[in-house]
């Protein structure tokens, strides 16, 4: 069936994205993966090309684009080129950090931070996960105590995307220990603040070039003006942004699954065994048929979710459905594609090899598959 999600403007933007990746990212990507860090120059180039900061209002130097289909195009082109480490950091900036500031920031905060974020000069991160608190955010132990016109933050965070490069870190901290879920607030810690330090740059299974780090806060004094949103409503603010965060992962997942399938479809009709292309073997054709069907059915659903997001109608439950299903599909498809590549599928010089190690985190971050099912199950039980 003809896919109808994208219009002429989206396809024109796709060409811009392809040119940007070919010029700025692909020639350097292998080196960045080896260095385990995407260079900051990539962020500056993305800012100049209008690749980052799409959702930043024009008055603050961004494109003012609220149509998530443009971000979908970015995800598809990142997947096509297997430059996922770059795309992961970009997703954190555009789908998490920037929306928090756009939606919750004061006029002064927006003026102070958004122009730099749209230009790729300021890189954002969000610090939720701790060594002892992952999916259970109510287990967060990082504290922020009010002292006059400042907040004093103490605690540790881990698995923080953009942790090394980040200039602005949205920290989830407990500001009222006795208030339960109403005792959390969001505070923006800026690079260079005394007591704020980076721990290890974590060595991950995949996404080698995407920087992930531990962050340490030791009596970090943050101006009261850096409180993001409303004091005590940090947990609510997190929940409000989850539909976007989770559908972002789903979009990246279906784009990656589709790219893996397309590489493999081309490969099996070039690779010969027993005197003929392995694509002519019935087992291979059945595998391709199954994957293509699952991908197209899932893509149709994710397309609908993106339109619902654009219309501000995507619920947290529906986003959870899309996230777990698409990410599990990605993992399953990529694994089968590696198998069809044979030994070459296990080589990192082939994009399918990178896709294999990069895909594994998708069912974990942004809420594990098990947490997604629990959210959906609770909604079913509530009737």
PyMOL commands that set and color helices and strands:
alter all, ss='L'
color gray80, all
select helices_A, chain A and resi 8-35+40-49+58-60+69-81+84-104+107-118+137-139+180-183+224-226+234-268+278-280+282-310+316-346+351-363+369-382
alter helices_A, ss='H'
color red, helices_A
select strands_A, chain A and resi 124-127+143-147+150-161+168-174+184-190+196-201+212-223+227-228+272-273+276-277
alter strands_A, ss='S'
color yellow, strands_A
deselect
rebuild
show_as cartoon
